Amino acid sequence: MPTDREKLLKGFRRLLITVFLMFTGPVVLYQAFKNQDHPWYIPVLIIGAILALGAMAMGFWGIKTLVDAFFAKPKSKS
C-alpha cells in the first residue's frame, strides 16, 4: 500500500504550525497574566487562549492527516 506523499507533506506542515502555536500560545497567555492591570489584558488573554486552542486543534488535525496518508486506501484512477 503506497503512501500518499502529498497528504504526508500536508500533515508535516500542520505539525510544524502546531509546534509554532505550542510556543506562542503559552507565551502570550503568560504575558497577559503578568500584566493584569494593563488595559489590553482581556484582548491579549483572548488571543492567547485562541492560540493555545489552535495548537491543540492543529495537533489533532495534523496527526489525523498523517494517519490518513499512511493508512487510507489509494484513489482509483478511473
CORWOKA-V879432 format. One record per helix or strand of 2 or more residues. SS is the DSSP state (@ for helix, = for strand). FROM is the first residue (numbers start at 0). LEN is the number of residues. If there is no record, write none. Layout:
# CORWOKA-V879432
{{SS FROM LEN} {SS FROM LEN}}
This chain:
# CORWOKA-V879432
{{@ 4 30} {@ 40 31}}
